[in-house]
Amino acid sequence: VQVVESGGGLVQPGGSLRLLCVVSGFTLSRSAMTWYRQGPGKERELVAFIGSFGGSINYADSVKGRFTISRDNAKNTVSLQMNSLKPDDTAVYYCNARLWPGVWGQGTQVTIAS
């Protein structure tokens, strides 16, 4: 079981990024998926959740209305569209499968700065 995140980078406040998580070793449709982030000096926090077939979606209050989580079970991918980015969004972003909570990728760095 493996998850690989990509799509991070350096953008200015107000900009957008789209993160991608590619999973392997299990059938994606079996598991709800989440995006977490860990900012400098902060604990890892849950950012977004999507049910196995996308019917249930939840966001942290801090990103609600700006971030959109989606999934493509046929392509084994989970995405996080991030708009109106703020400096407080600076963090390493990780995706995680609820079915495999102990499996983490290397994350992808998102830096929001002028």
Secondary structure, DSSP 4 states (H G I P E B T S, - for coil): -EEEEE--EEE-TT--EEEEEEEESS-GGGS-EEEEEE-TTS--EEEEEE-TTSS-EEE-TTTTTTEEEEEETTTTEEEEEE-S--GGG-EEEEEEETTBTT-----EEEEE--
